[in-house]
């Protein structure tokens, strides 16, 4: 670690040097919405991370992770092994932090009290996370990973945001179980570390409100007109920083452009140009309304499971 921790909780990002700028954009957003934060920021990476001088006010710490040398079934990951480092975060940072909030870097923070999030009662479970987006699209969703290993349908979390109870994570050997899943059931690893994590947990995680990891930004943008979310997760390949099509709300692209224009103008040329400001066509608008109505009942069901976004849903199935 570059400095001694000042808090017993931390928001942790796992990335290489090429994604540091986007990580700092995330940190800036979190600071804006949490001016009285009681948690640290850590960038956990196999690279020697170099932070720009303009990031100094946020007190970001870095941790140099040891290289992954014995990755089982390495061909499964097509050279994209950075996500696998997430498994070791609790082990390496556990002596410093009791709670860790892992976040992907393709997110937009719009609210939420992160201090309260860290204090959630997980009732002995190692992780809290939001259901994967497919639970909104399919009332009978059965994750392919579970099907391939003969497990019944059960909760399946999106791994882009994980609230980790460090001691429970270590005691319940989540890291070992995730690597075991990769080694012993490679046919079920269809989505990198997310597949392995869910096969390790087998549905035993505290379910967070979708407010903390809203994944339907492109398909169901009308939902958030009446359901304000805390964290948006851009799960599609076209992220706002590189999308000028207008398929996602244009203000997200604008947020990237304004941030880098202020802090790193030399990088601004790497951000997609704003989309055409003309109103969308009737066909596109009708498509949004149709998808909204088609999935309204499932959205209502999933959102209704979480009347209080600071109280996770604890699964009845514990084995």
C-alpha positions in Angstrom: 0.0 0.0 0.0 1.2 3.5 -0.8 -0.1 4.9 2.5 -1.5 3.7 5.8 -5.3 3.2 5.7 -7.3 5.9 7.5 -10.6 4.0 7.6 -11.6 0.3 8.1 -13.6 0.2 4.9 -12.5 0.8 1.3 -13.9 1.2 -2.2 -11.6 -1.0 -4.3 -11.0 -1.0 -8.1 -9.2 -3.7 -10.0 -7.6 -2.5 -13.2 -4.4 -2.0 -15.1 -2.7 1.3 -15.9 -4.8 1.8 -19.1 -8.0 2.1 -17.0 -6.7 4.4 -14.3 -8.3 7.5 -15.8 -11.8 5.8 -15.7 -11.2 4.7 -12.2 -10.4 8.2 -11.1 -13.6 9.4 -12.9 -15.5 6.9 -10.6 -13.7 8.1 -7.5 -14.5 11.7 -8.4 -18.2 10.8 -8.7 -18.2 9.0 -5.3 -16.5 11.9 -3.6 -19.1 14.3 -5.0 -22.0 12.3 -3.5 -20.2 11.4 -0.3 -18.5 14.5 1.0 -18.3 13.1 4.6 -17.0 9.7 3.5 -15.6 7.2 6.1 -13.9 4.9 3.6 -10.7 4.8 1.6 -10.1 4.4 -2.1 -7.7 1.7 -3.3 -6.6 0.8 -6.8 -5.5 -2.9 -6.8 -3.5 -3.9 -9.8 -0.7 -6.1 -11.1 0.8 -2.9 -12.6 2.9 -0.3 -10.9 0.1 2.4 -10.9 1.1 6.0 -11.5 -1.4 8.5 -10.4 -1.6 12.0 -11.9 -0.9 15.0 -9.7 -4.5 16.2 -10.1 -5.8 13.1 -8.3 -3.9 13.9 -5.1 -6.9 15.5 -3.3 -8.8 12.3 -3.2 -6.1 10.3 -1.3 -6.2 7.3 -3.5 -4.0 4.4 -2.4 -2.5 1.7 -4.6 -1.7 -1.9 -4.0 0.6 -3.9 -6.3 -0.8 -7.4 -6.7 1.3 -10.4 -7.4 1.1 -11.8 -10.9 -1.3 -14.7 -11.5 1.1 -17.4 -12.5 -0.9 -20.6 -12.3 -4.2 -19.7 -13.9 -6.1 -22.9 -14.6 -7.7 -23.2 -18.1 -6.0 -20.0 -19.1 -7.4 -20.2 -22.7 -10.9 -19.5 -21.3 -10.0 -15.9 -20.7 -8.5 -14.9 -24.0 -5.8 -12.9 -22.4 -8.2 -10.9 -20.3 -7.1 -12.0 -16.9 -7.4 -8.7 -15.0 -10.9 -9.5 -13.7 -9.5 -12.7 -12.0 -7.5 -10.5 -9.7 -10.7 -9.6 -7.9 -10.7 -12.9 -6.1 -7.6 -12.0 -4.1 -8.6 -8.5 -3.0 -10.0 -9.7 0.4 -7.0 -11.8 1.1 -4.5 -9.1 0.3 -6.3 -6.2 1.9 -8.0 -8.1 4.8 -5.5 -7.0 7.4 -6.4 -3.4 6.7 -10.2 -3.4 6.0 -13.2 -5.2 7.5 -15.5 -4.3 4.5 -14.6 -3.8 0.9 -16.8 -2.5 -1.9 -15.5 -3.7 -5.2 -16.7 -1.7 -8.2 -16.2 -2.0 -12.0 -15.0 1.1 -13.8 -17.8 1.3 -16.4 -20.3 2.8 -14.0 -21.9 6.1 -13.2 -22.6 7.2 -9.6 -25.7 9.3 -9.2 -26.4 9.0 -5.4 -26.5 6.7 -2.5 -24.9 6.9 1.0 -21.9 4.7 0.7 -21.2 5.0 4.5 -24.6 3.4 5.2 -23.9 0.8 2.5 -20.8 -0.4 4.3 -22.8 -0.9 7.5 -25.4 -3.3 6.0 -26.1 -6.4 8.0 -25.1 -9.3 5.7 -26.0 -11.9 8.4 -22.8 -13.9 8.0 -22.9 -14.0 4.2 -19.6 -13.2 2.5 -20.9 -10.9 -0.3 -23.8 -8.7 -1.2 -24.6 -7.9 -4.8 -27.5 -7.2 -7.1 -29.2 -9.8 -9.2 -28.0 -10.0 -12.8 -30.0 -8.1 -15.4 -31.6 -11.2 -16.8 -33.9 -11.6 -13.8 -35.7 -8.5 -15.1 -35.9 -9.9 -18.6 -37.0 -13.5 -17.8 -39.3 -14.5 -14.9 -37.9 -18.0 -15.0 -34.3 -17.2 -15.4 -32.0 -20.1 -14.8 -28.3 -19.2 -15.1 -26.5 -21.2 -17.8 -23.6 -21.7 -15.3 -25.9 -23.5 -12.8 -27.6 -25.5 -15.6 -24.3 -26.8 -16.9 -23.2 -28.2 -13.5 -26.6 -29.6 -12.6 -27.6 -27.0 -10.0 -31.2 -25.8 -9.7 -32.3 -22.3 -10.6 -31.2 -19.9 -7.8 -30.1 -16.3 -7.4 -27.2 -15.2 -9.7 -25.4 -11.9 -9.0 -23.8 -9.4 -11.3 -20.2 -9.2 -10.2 -19.7 -5.5 -11.1 -20.4 -4.3 -7.6 -19.7 -6.5 -4.6 -20.0 -5.5 -0.9 -17.5 -7.9 0.7 -17.5 -8.9 4.4 -13.8 -9.6 4.5 -13.8 -12.1 7.4 -16.7 -14.0 6.1 -15.2 -14.1 2.6 -11.9 -15.5 4.1 -13.6 -17.9 6.5 -15.9 -19.3 3.8 -13.0 -19.7 1.3 -14.7 -17.9 -1.5 -11.4 -17.3 -3.4 -10.5 -21.0 -3.3 -14.0 -22.1 -4.4 -13.9 -19.7 -7.3 -10.6 -21.1 -8.6 -11.9 -24.6 -8.0 -14.9 -23.8 -10.2 -12.6 -22.7 -13.0 -10.4 -25.8 -12.6 -13.1 -28.4 -12.2 -16.0 -27.1 -14.3 -14.4 -25.1 -17.1 -17.5 -25.8 -19.3 -19.5 -23.6 -17.0 -17.3 -20.6 -17.2 -19.2 -18.6 -19.7 -18.5 -15.1 -18.3 -15.1 -15.1 -16.7 -14.9 -14.2 -13.0 -18.6 -13.7 -12.7 -19.3 -17.3 -13.6 -16.7 -18.5 -11.2 -17.9 -16.3 -8.3 -21.5 -17.4 -8.7 -20.5 -21.1 -8.9 -18.5 -20.6 -5.7 -21.4 -18.9 -3.9 -24.2 -21.1 -5.3 -26.8 -18.3 -4.6 -25.5 -17.7 -1.0 -25.2 -13.9 -1.2 -27.1 -11.0 0.2 -29.2 -9.4 -2.5 -28.8 -5.7 -2.9 -31.4 -3.3 -4.3 -31.1 -2.8 -8.1 -30.4 0.9 -7.2 -26.8 -0.1 -6.4 -26.2 -1.8 -9.7 -28.7 -0.7 -12.3 -27.9 -2.5 -15.6 -30.9 -1.7 -17.9 -29.7 1.8 -19.0 -30.1 1.2 -22.8 -33.1 -1.1 -22.9 -35.3 0.4 -20.1 -34.3 4.0 -19.6 -37.9 5.0 -18.7 -37.9 3.0 -15.5 -35.5 5.4 -13.8 -37.8 8.4 -14.4 -39.7 7.1 -11.4 -37.1 4.9 -9.8 -34.0 7.0 -9.2 -30.9 4.7 -9.0 -27.6 5.1 -7.2 -25.2 3.4 -9.5 -25.6 2.7 -13.2 -23.6 -0.1 -14.7 -23.0 0.0 -18.5 -22.9 -3.7 -19.2 -23.2 -3.4 -23.0 -20.0 -3.3 -25.1 -20.8 0.3 -26.2 -19.9 2.4 -23.2 -20.8 6.1 -23.0 -17.2 7.1 -23.3 -16.9 5.5 -26.7 -20.5 5.7 -28.0 -21.8 8.6 -30.2 -24.9 6.7 -31.3 -27.2 8.1 -28.6 -28.4 4.6 -27.6 -27.8 5.7 -24.0 -28.7 9.0 -22.3 -26.4 11.6 -23.9 -25.7 13.2 -20.5 -23.4 10.2 -19.6 -21.1 10.9 -22.6 -21.2 14.6 -21.6 -20.1 13.7 -18.0 -17.0 11.9 -19.4 -16.2 14.8 -21.7 -16.6 17.4 -19.0 -14.4 15.5 -16.5 -11.6 15.0 -18.9 -11.8 18.5 -20.3 -11.2 19.7 -16.8 -8.7 17.2 -15.5 -6.9 15.6 -18.4 -7.6 17.6 -21.7 -5.0 15.6 -23.6 -7.2 12.5 -23.2 -10.4 14.2 -24.3 -9.7 13.2 -27.9 -10.2 9.5 -26.8 -13.8 10.2 -25.7 -16.5 9.8 -28.3 -18.1 12.9 -29.7 -21.6 13.9 -28.5 -24.4 12.2 -30.4 -26.7 14.0 -32.8 -29.0 16.2 -30.7 -32.0 15.7 -33.0 -35.0 14.1 -31.3 -35.2 10.4 -31.7 -37.4 8.9 -34.4 -41.0 7.7 -33.7 -39.8 4.1 -34.4 -37.0 4.4 -31.7 -39.4 6.0 -29.2 -42.0 3.4 -29.8 -39.4 0.7 -29.3 -38.5 2.2 -25.9 -42.2 2.3 -24.8 -42.8 -1.3 -26.1 -39.8 -2.7 -24.1 -40.9 -0.7 -21.0 -44.4 -2.1 -21.1 -43.2 -5.6 -21.9 -41.0 -5.8 -18.9 -43.0 -3.6 -16.5 -44.4 -6.4 -14.4 -41.0 -8.1 -13.9 -39.5 -4.7 -13.0 -42.3 -4.1 -10.5 -41.6 -7.5 -9.0 -37.8 -7.1 -8.7 -38.0 -3.5 -7.5 -40.6 -4.4 -4.9 -38.2 -6.9 -3.3 -36.3 -3.9 -1.9 -38.4 -1.3 -0.2 -35.3 -0.1 1.7 -32.1 0.1 -0.4 -30.0 -0.1 2.8 -31.4 -3.5 3.9 -30.3 -6.4 1.7 -32.5 -9.4 1.0 -31.2 -12.5 2.7 -31.8 -15.8 0.8 -33.8 -18.5 2.5 -31.7 -21.1 0.7 -28.4 -21.3 2.6 -26.9 -24.5 1.2 
